[in-house]
Amino acid sequence: MPELFWVAVVVAAIAILLVIALMGVMRRRRRPFPTHVFPENYVEPYERRIEEMERLFVSQPREAVAGARLLVDDMLTRMGYPVRISNEERVRDLRHFNRTHADRYGLASGLKANPTTEDLRRGLQAYLDTARDLCGNARKSFTATKTETSRPEIAS
């Protein structure tokens, strides 16, 4: 009889742990804040800044990477992401919406204290790829919205 009691206790403990784990998974899947695309009139200026960061890298690689990070952070803030101080918080926020962007941001923001030029190049590339994706998503969103709101012509 005591063995049966302990079996029931173990089964109950496992069930409780499974419920807790399931609640954690469900909490991670919920989006913690709403996002939207940034205004259409920002797309071209952002694309010009992306090109500017690429050109700047040749003469000032550290400044180009820092500028690219500021660019991506500005884009994300305009999209509704909360302002973050730590890289880990930003990566966590991005992971809720786009794992690729989170991985890129984590790679770029994880540069060591004295990075090589190749490390800086990889960091810049990660930031700028994310920025290009965000601009592309915004363009697609605006194109889709314009297509949906246009009326079909009536043949006479």
Phi, psi and chi 1 to 4 in degrees:
 res  aa     phi    psi   chi1   chi2   chi3   chi4
   1 MET       -  -41.6 -163.4   61.8  140.3      -
   2 PRO   -62.6  -31.1  -16.4   23.1      -      -
   3 GLU   -64.9  -38.6  -66.0   91.3   19.6      -
   4 LEU   -63.8  -38.4 -173.7   58.9      -      -
   5 PHE   -61.4  -46.0  170.6   75.9      -      -
   6 TRP   -69.1  -34.2  -72.5  111.1      -      -
   7 VAL   -62.7  -43.1  169.1      -      -      -
   8 ALA   -64.4  -39.8      -      -      -      -
   9 VAL   -63.8  -43.2  168.1      -      -      -
  10 VAL   -65.1  -44.4  168.6      -      -      -
  11 VAL   -61.9  -43.1  168.6      -      -      -
  12 ALA   -63.5  -41.8      -      -      -      -
  13 ALA   -63.9  -42.0      -      -      -      -
  14 ILE   -64.0  -42.2  -69.9  172.5      -      -
  15 ALA   -62.0  -41.7      -      -      -      -
  16 ILE   -64.1  -43.8  -69.9  170.4      -      -
  17 LEU   -63.0  -40.2  -70.7  174.7      -      -
  18 LEU   -64.1  -41.1  -74.1  173.8      -      -
  19 VAL   -63.8  -43.2  167.1      -      -      -
  20 ILE   -62.7  -44.2  -68.8  170.5      -      -
  21 ALA   -63.6  -42.1      -      -      -      -
  22 LEU   -63.9  -40.1 -176.5   60.4      -      -
  23 MET   -63.0  -39.1  -71.8  172.4   55.6      -
  24 GLY   -63.9  -42.0      -      -      -      -
  25 VAL   -64.5  -43.9  167.7      -      -      -
  26 MET   -65.6  -36.3  -65.7  -54.5  -71.7      -
  27 ARG   -67.1  -38.6 -174.1  173.6   -8.0  134.5
  28 ARG   -67.9  -30.1  -86.9 -173.5 -107.5  128.9
  29 ARG   -75.4  -25.7  -71.8 -169.0  179.9  177.6
  30 ARG   -69.3  140.8  -90.9 -173.8  -66.9  156.5
  31 ARG   -84.0  125.2  -66.7 -174.7  171.2 -172.4
  32 PRO   -74.1  -16.4   26.4  -33.0      -      -
  33 PHE  -156.9  152.5   49.4   87.9      -      -
  34 PRO   -79.0  146.6   26.8  -32.3      -      -
  35 THR  -126.7  164.1   61.6      -      -      -
  36 HIS  -152.1  167.5   51.7  -84.7      -      -
  37 VAL   -77.3  153.1  -65.3      -      -      -
  38 PHE   -74.3  163.0   42.7   81.5      -      -
  39 PRO   -57.2  148.5  -22.7   31.7      -      -
  40 GLU   -59.1  -35.7 -173.7  173.2    9.6      -
  41 ASN   -71.4   -2.8   59.1  -25.8      -      -
  42 TYR   -93.3  -16.4  -78.6   84.1      -      -
  43 VAL   -61.6  -53.2  174.9      -      -      -
  44 GLU   -63.2  -44.6  -73.5 -174.1   30.6      -
  45 PRO   -60.2  -38.0  -25.6   33.8      -      -
  46 TYR   -64.4  -42.0  -79.8  146.7      -      -
  47 GLU   -64.3  -36.2  -70.8  172.9  -22.4      -
  48 ARG   -65.7  -39.0  -76.3 -165.7  -60.0  -89.0
  49 ARG   -66.4  -34.4  -74.4  179.7   61.6 -165.3
  50 ILE   -61.0  -48.0  -69.7  169.5      -      -
  51 GLU   -62.4  -38.6  -66.8  169.8    5.9      -
  52 GLU   -62.0  -42.0 -178.4 -177.1  -35.5      -
  53 MET   -65.1  -37.3  -68.4  -55.9  113.4      -
  54 GLU   -63.8  -43.1  -72.8  178.3  -42.1      -
  55 ARG   -67.6  -39.0  -72.7 -169.9  -57.3  -88.3
  56 LEU   -64.3  -29.2 -178.6   63.2      -      -
  57 PHE   -58.2  -33.6 -175.3   78.4      -      -
  58 VAL   -60.7  -43.5  175.1      -      -      -
  59 SER   -98.8  -29.5   59.4      -      -      -
  60 GLN  -139.8   78.0  -61.5  173.2  -36.0      -
  61 PRO   -61.6  -41.0   11.9  -18.5      -      -
  62 ARG   -64.2  -42.6  -69.8  178.2 -168.8  -85.8
  63 GLU   -66.6  -35.3  -70.2   78.5    2.8      -
  64 ALA   -64.9  -42.8      -      -      -      -
  65 VAL   -65.6  -43.5  173.6      -      -      -
  66 ALA   -63.0  -41.2      -      -      -      -
  67 GLY   -65.5  -38.3      -      -      -      -
  68 ALA   -65.5  -38.7      -      -      -      -
  69 ARG   -63.9  -45.1  178.3 -173.6  174.5  149.6
  70 LEU   -60.3  -38.7  -71.0  173.3      -      -
  71 LEU   -61.3  -50.4  173.0   65.0      -      -
  72 VAL   -63.5  -42.8  171.1      -      -      -
  73 ASP   -61.8  -39.5  -75.7  -16.2      -      -
  74 ASP   -64.5  -43.3 -178.0   53.3      -      -
  75 MET   -60.7  -46.2  -65.3  169.3   98.6      -
  76 LEU   -64.9  -38.8  -65.4  172.7      -      -
  77 THR   -63.6  -42.2  -59.9      -      -      -
  78 ARG   -66.9  -21.6  -68.2 -163.1 -172.1  -80.9
  79 MET   -86.2   -5.7  -67.6  173.0   65.2      -
  80 GLY   107.6    0.5      -      -      -      -
  81 TYR   -69.8  142.7  -75.6   80.4      -      -
  82 PRO   -68.8  153.4   16.1  -21.4      -      -
  83 VAL   -70.8  131.1  175.0      -      -      -
  84 ARG  -124.3  148.0  -63.6  -65.6 -172.0 -162.6
  85 ILE   -95.9  -42.4  -66.4  175.2      -      -
  86 SER   -94.1  148.9   78.4      -      -      -
  87 ASN   -63.8  -36.9  -62.5  -29.1      -      -
  88 GLU   -62.9  -40.4  -65.8   78.9   21.2      -
  89 GLU   -64.5  -42.4  -70.1  175.6  -41.0      -
  90 ARG   -64.1  -43.2  177.8   64.4   82.2 -168.4
  91 VAL   -62.4  -41.9  169.6      -      -      -
  92 ARG   -61.8  -43.6 -173.6 -171.5   65.0 -128.7
  93 ASP   -61.2  -45.7  -70.6  -15.0      -      -
  94 LEU   -63.9  -35.3  -78.0  165.8      -      -
  95 ARG   -61.9  -27.9 -164.0  166.4  -56.1  -79.0
  96 HIS   -65.4  -27.2  -74.7  -71.9      -      -
  97 PHE  -113.5  -35.8  -62.3   94.3      -      -
  98 ASN  -155.7  109.2 -171.3  -51.4      -      -
  99 ARG   -65.1  -35.9 -161.4  169.8  -79.5  -76.8
 100 THR   -64.2  -44.9  -57.8      -      -      -
 101 HIS   -62.4  -39.8  -67.1  165.9      -      -
 102 ALA   -63.4  -43.7      -      -      -      -
 103 ASP   -63.5  -43.1  -68.0  -17.3      -      -
 104 ARG   -63.5  -45.7  -73.9 -179.6 -171.7  155.1
 105 TYR   -62.9  -41.2 -163.6   95.1      -      -
 106 GLY   -62.6  -41.1      -      -      -      -
 107 LEU   -63.5  -48.0  170.2   88.2      -      -
 108 ALA   -68.8  -39.0      -      -      -      -
 109 SER   -81.8   -6.9   63.0      -      -      -
 110 GLY   -95.0   22.7      -      -      -      -
 111 LEU   -64.8  141.9  -67.8  175.1      -      -
 112 LYS   -74.3  175.4   52.5 -170.2  171.7 -165.7
 113 ALA   -60.5  -43.6      -      -      -      -
 114 ASN  -119.8   76.2  -68.4  -44.7      -      -
 115 PRO   -72.2  150.2   27.2  -32.9      -      -
 116 THR   -76.8  169.7   64.5      -      -      -
 117 THR   -61.8  -35.9  -56.2      -      -      -
 118 GLU   -66.3  -40.5  180.0   60.0   19.8      -
 119 ASP   -60.9  -43.7  -66.8  -24.1      -      -
 120 LEU   -63.8  -39.9  -69.6  169.3      -      -
 121 ARG   -61.8  -43.9 -173.5 -165.5   65.1   77.0
 122 ARG   -63.8  -41.6  -74.8 -172.8 -169.8  130.7
 123 GLY   -63.1  -46.1      -      -      -      -
 124 LEU   -60.5  -44.8  178.6   73.7      -      -
 125 GLN   -59.9  -42.2 -170.1   67.1   44.7      -
 126 ALA   -63.8  -45.7      -      -      -      -
 127 TYR   -63.1  -46.6  -77.7  133.0      -      -
 128 LEU   -70.1  -33.5  -65.0 -176.0      -      -
 129 ASP   -62.8  -41.0  -75.3  -13.3      -      -
 130 THR   -63.5  -45.0  -60.1      -      -      -
 131 ALA   -61.5  -42.1      -      -      -      -
 132 ARG   -63.9  -41.2  -76.5 -172.6 -168.9   97.1
 133 ASP   -60.8  -43.9  -77.2   -7.5      -      -
 134 LEU   -63.8  -40.9  -64.7  174.0      -      -
 135 CYS   -65.8  -42.5  -75.0      -      -      -
 136 GLY   -62.6  -41.8      -      -      -      -
 137 ASN   -63.1  -39.5  -67.7  -17.2      -      -
 138 ALA   -65.2  -44.4      -      -      -      -
 139 ARG   -60.4  -44.3  -79.1 -163.4 -175.1  -80.3
 140 LYS   -61.6  -41.5  -74.2  178.2 -164.9  172.1
 141 SER   -62.2  -43.7  173.5      -      -      -
 142 PHE   -68.5  -38.2  -60.1  131.5      -      -
 143 THR   -64.6  -43.6  -56.6      -      -      -
 144 ALA   -64.2  -40.7      -      -      -      -
 145 THR   -64.8  -42.9  -57.2      -      -      -
 146 LYS   -65.2  -38.1  -73.0  177.2 -175.8  173.5
 147 THR   -66.8  -41.7  -56.2      -      -      -
 148 GLU   -68.5  -33.9  -70.0  171.5    6.1      -
 149 THR   -88.3  -13.3   57.6      -      -      -
 150 SER   -77.1  145.3   63.7      -      -      -
 151 ARG   -93.2  142.1  -66.6 -177.2  178.3  176.1
 152 PRO   -71.3  146.5   22.1  -29.1      -      -
 153 GLU   -76.7  145.3  -67.4 -175.6   25.7      -
 154 ILE   -97.3  125.2  -61.0  174.1      -      -
 155 ALA   -73.0  140.2      -      -      -      -
 156 SER  -103.7      -   48.0      -      -      -
